[in-house]
Amino acid sequence: MDIPDFGLSTDDEYFRQIVHAASDLILVIGSRGRVEYANPASMRILGYDPSEVIGTHLLDWVHEDDRDASSLAIEAEYSGRNPLPVLDVKARAADGTWVPLECKVWLMRDSALPRLALIARDMRTRPAAEQMIRDRDARAYAVLASSPVAIITLDEQLAVTEWNRMAEQTYGWLAEEVRGGHLPTLPHAWDDAALLREVLQTRQTFVDQSATRRRKDGSLIETGVAIAPVISLDDRVVGLVEISTDVTAQRVVERQFERAQRLEAIARIARGVSRDLGRQTQAIIQNATELLETSDVRVANRAHSILQDATAAAALAFQLAILGGNQPLATGDVVLDGVLQHLVLRLRRDYPALRVLAVLDATGAKVGLPAEHILDLVGVLTRNATEAIGGRGSVIISTNVRTLDLAAADRFGLAPGQYVATVVEDSGPGFDPEALERATEPFYTNKGTAEHGGLGLPRALAVARRAGGNLYLENAPGAGARVTIFLPTRAATEEAPPPPEPLTGGPVGVVVAPDADIRQLARRALVRLGHQVREFAAAEDVHTLRDASVALLITPLVLPTMAGRDLARLLRTLHPKLAVIYLAHDHGSTGALGARDALVNLPCTASRLEAAITTLQLLAP
């Protein structure tokens, strides 16, 4: 072999410089075992100057436990049949300690006299290095095992070499099932492996990639993936590592958040539309009502038709008000099962071909909504169910009391606590994926007819949420749609709790009427709609009223000492936005009503009075 010329005079000088600078101990041993040469590393490793080593016998430095093996190795090398090319020995250092050495000895055959060359490596750092490697591996495996993300390593042929516990949980395969085989999570092996092959070829690292991965049960999940090459010390790509996270739930939350933003925008629009629509329909209802008194039959019939349409529009405005959150929610204290018994009987009467099953097992639990709200809520669900099965088949209405812990409450979008669950399940085809996703969006319908306004489920959801509950849609096992209404329970008591008087925070409704029955009727309607109530038997007593948030006055049109209009005019000097409901037996004596006035004929019911209050609230700025 040609040796490069580094300016040295001879080849011997070239090798001498290499030996002199070596970090390992290098000795030349003569035929009698005497050291003829030692390089400067003897000082660093054993603490001896090379001059102290030269002339000594090699075995003088070797621990007695290693002398026999060392002697045999030397003799075997001289004979040309050394079975132990590498020998571990301990050599005595200048300070008296024993230094572990890894020695390689061989016969210098080109030498004029038989000589041995010995290279010895200081192994004192080896245990520490090995321990460092073991510690590093232990930390790496601890990270691998405890990582909250799935970590998979592959070799150059994309065969699995490591598969951590989170990969087992995420994808369903155990490590022993996949190690050594190709990556089983790729739903379309050739196409999905393209990115992995690109990493191997280009050495690029890909972060925050979206990918679809397959689980052992065949289901597909959305994942966020990071892929990087594994590069060896000699700068070769020997595989890659894939770190993935199941983001299916995260994507669902993101879609729900986007949907919530859309619904909030719709709710804002609904609040404005409900006010405008309510104002217009109230005016139409008033004008149509006046036209009903005419003697012209054609005009009266047309007015009746207009009144029906306007009433339907007012109902839509009311639904929009609930959806927009600006409609006060009435409170109640009713036994849920008792209310639903009436609904079941009505369904069986109205749909004789329908099999209506009732499993009412809420054990007398009460909810904080009035009976009419309960009937409306569950009625929406039963109407949808009967339409889905064409009035034939079966509908199951069931109730039960559930105590939801944190995990269960989170699943249903509720706070932990006790709820009454009302479940409506039908024997129809169930929800298709789009309907399951969008059924509670305002104006969404999959029925394809103009008669369905698409506000039933959204309104039911709004009422349930404002009552502290929620609406949960799913497909029942096998077939059929299942909708569950969760409402918080009230303590089951024999008597209804007293009305929350005085209320705080709500608008103030003033009732002025000599008749105690009228005051009680108005008081009940106002409380159910979230008002604070101030009652007076005489108009003269109103001067004691000091509330700054008076929003509504209910008064007979005729009072013993003054007209109801004069009382309203007096209060409006203090509260310009005051709404007024006049109670009168003689409709014809009212005269023209203002934009924020309403008339209720006596005798009246609480529901009729509540409807008038609600209509005026829709007109509130």
Secondary structure as the mmCIF struct_conf table of DSSP 4:
data_model
#
loop_
_struct_conf.conf_type_id
_struct_conf.id
_struct_conf.beg_label_comp_id
_struct_conf.beg_label_asym_id
_struct_conf.beg_label_seq_id
_struct_conf.end_label_comp_id
_struct_conf.end_label_asym_id
_struct_conf.end_label_seq_id
BEND BEND1 GLY A 7 GLY A 7
BEND BEND2 SER A 9 THR A 10
HELX_RH_AL_P HELX_RH_AL_P1 ASP A 11 ALA A 21
BEND BEND3 SER A 23 ASP A 24
STRN STRN1 LEU A 25 ILE A 29
TURN_TY1_P TURN_TY1_P1 SER A 31 ARG A 32
BEND BEND4 GLY A 33 GLY A 33
STRN STRN2 ARG A 34 ARG A 34
STRN STRN3 VAL A 35 ALA A 38
TURN_TY1_P TURN_TY1_P2 PRO A 40 PRO A 40
HELX_RH_AL_P HELX_RH_AL_P2 ALA A 41 LEU A 46
BEND BEND5 GLY A 47 GLY A 47
HELX_RH_AL_P HELX_RH_AL_P3 PRO A 50 VAL A 53
TURN_TY1_P TURN_TY1_P3 ILE A 54 GLY A 55
BEND BEND6 THR A 56 THR A 56
STRN STRN4 HIS A 57 HIS A 57
HELX_RH_3T_P HELX_RH_3T_P1 LEU A 58 TRP A 61
STRN STRN5 VAL A 62 VAL A 62
HELX_RH_AL_P HELX_RH_AL_P4 GLU A 64 SER A 79
TURN_TY1_P TURN_TY1_P4 GLY A 80 GLY A 80
BEND BEND7 PRO A 83 PRO A 83
BEND BEND8 PRO A 85 PRO A 85
STRN STRN6 VAL A 86 ARG A 92
TURN_TY1_P TURN_TY1_P5 ALA A 94 ASP A 95
BEND BEND9 GLY A 96 GLY A 96
STRN STRN7 TRP A 98 MET A 108
TURN_TY1_P TURN_TY1_P6 ARG A 109 ASP A 110
BEND BEND10 SER A 111 LEU A 113
STRN STRN8 ARG A 115 ASP A 122
TURN_TY1_P TURN_TY1_P7 ARG A 124 ARG A 124
HELX_RH_AL_P HELX_RH_AL_P5 THR A 125 SER A 146
BEND BEND11 PRO A 148 VAL A 149
STRN STRN9 ALA A 150 ASP A 155
TURN_TY1_P TURN_TY1_P8 GLU A 156 GLN A 157
STRN STRN10 ALA A 159 ALA A 159
STRN STRN11 VAL A 160 TRP A 163
HELX_RH_AL_P HELX_RH_AL_P6 ARG A 165 TYR A 171
HELX_RH_AL_P HELX_RH_AL_P7 ALA A 175 VAL A 178
TURN_TY1_P TURN_TY1_P9 ARG A 179 GLY A 180
BEND BEND12 GLY A 181 GLY A 181
STRN STRN12 HIS A 182 HIS A 182
TURN_TY1_P TURN_TY1_P10 PRO A 184 THR A 185
BEND BEND13 PRO A 187 HIS A 188
HELX_RH_AL_P HELX_RH_AL_P8 ALA A 189 THR A 202
STRN STRN13 PHE A 206 ARG A 214
TURN_TY1_P TURN_TY1_P11 LYS A 216 ASP A 217
BEND BEND14 GLY A 218 GLY A 218
STRN STRN14 LEU A 220 ILE A 231
TURN_TY1_P TURN_TY1_P12 LEU A 233 ASP A 234
BEND BEND15 ASP A 235 ASP A 235
STRN STRN15 VAL A 237 ASP A 246
HELX_RH_AL_P HELX_RH_AL_P9 THR A 248 LEU A 291
TURN_TY1_P TURN_TY1_P13 LEU A 292 GLU A 293
BEND BEND16 SER A 295 SER A 295
HELX_RH_AL_P HELX_RH_AL_P10 VAL A 297 GLY A 324
TURN_TY1_P TURN_TY1_P14 GLY A 325 GLY A 325
BEND BEND17 GLN A 327 GLN A 327
HELX_LH_PP_P HELX_LH_PP_P1 PRO A 328 ALA A 330
STRN STRN16 VAL A 334 VAL A 335
HELX_RH_AL_P HELX_RH_AL_P11 LEU A 336 ASP A 350
TURN_TY1_P TURN_TY1_P15 PRO A 352 ALA A 353
STRN STRN17 LEU A 354 ASP A 361
BEND BEND18 ALA A 362 ALA A 362
TURN_TY1_P TURN_TY1_P16 THR A 363 GLY A 364
STRN STRN18 LYS A 366 VAL A 367
BEND BEND19 GLY A 368 LEU A 369
HELX_RH_AL_P HELX_RH_AL_P12 ALA A 371 ALA A 388
TURN_TY1_P TURN_TY1_P17 ILE A 389 GLY A 391
STRN STRN19 GLY A 393 LEU A 404
HELX_RH_AL_P HELX_RH_AL_P13 LEU A 406 PHE A 412
TURN_TY1_P TURN_TY1_P18 GLY A 413 GLY A 413
BEND BEND20 PRO A 416 PRO A 416
STRN STRN20 GLY A 417 ASP A 426
BEND BEND21 SER A 427 GLY A 428
HELX_RH_AL_P HELX_RH_AL_P14 PRO A 433 ARG A 438
TURN_TY1_P TURN_TY1_P19 ALA A 439 THR A 440
BEND BEND22 GLU A 441 GLU A 441
TURN_TY1_P TURN_TY1_P20 PRO A 442 PHE A 443
BEND BEND23 ASN A 446 LYS A 447
TURN_TY1_P TURN_TY1_P21 ALA A 450 GLU A 451
BEND BEND24 GLY A 454 GLY A 454
HELX_RH_AL_P HELX_RH_AL_P15 GLY A 456 ARG A 466
TURN_TY1_P TURN_TY1_P22 ALA A 467 GLY A 468
STRN STRN21 ASN A 470 ASN A 475
HELX_LH_PP_P HELX_LH_PP_P2 ALA A 476 ALA A 476
BEND BEND25 PRO A 477 GLY A 480
STRN STRN22 ALA A 481 ARG A 490
BEND BEND26 GLU A 494 GLU A 495
HELX_LH_PP_P HELX_LH_PP_P3 ALA A 496 PRO A 499
BEND BEND27 PRO A 502 PRO A 502
BEND BEND28 GLY A 505 GLY A 506
HELX_LH_PP_P HELX_LH_PP_P4 PRO A 507 PRO A 507
STRN STRN23 VAL A 508 VAL A 512
BEND BEND29 PRO A 514 PRO A 514
HELX_RH_AL_P HELX_RH_AL_P16 ALA A 516 ARG A 528
TURN_TY1_P TURN_TY1_P23 LEU A 529 GLY A 530
STRN STRN24 GLN A 532 PHE A 536
BEND BEND30 ALA A 537 ALA A 538
HELX_RH_3T_P HELX_RH_3T_P2 ALA A 539 THR A 544
BEND BEND31 ALA A 548 ALA A 548
STRN STRN25 VAL A 550 PRO A 556
BEND BEND32 LEU A 557 LEU A 557
STRN STRN26 VAL A 558 VAL A 558
BEND BEND33 PRO A 560 MET A 562
STRN STRN27 ALA A 563 ALA A 563
HELX_RH_AL_P HELX_RH_AL_P17 GLY A 564 LEU A 574
TURN_TY1_P TURN_TY1_P24 PRO A 576 LYS A 577
STRN STRN28 ALA A 579 ALA A 584
BEND BEND34 HIS A 585 HIS A 585
HELX_RH_3T_P HELX_RH_3T_P3 HIS A 587 SER A 589
BEND BEND35 THR A 590 THR A 590
TURN_TY1_P TURN_TY1_P25 ALA A 595 ARG A 596
STRN STRN29 ASP A 597 ASN A 601
BEND BEND36 LEU A 602 PRO A 603
HELX_RH_AL_P HELX_RH_AL_P18 ALA A 606 LEU A 618
TURN_TY1_P TURN_TY1_P26 LEU A 619 LEU A 619
#
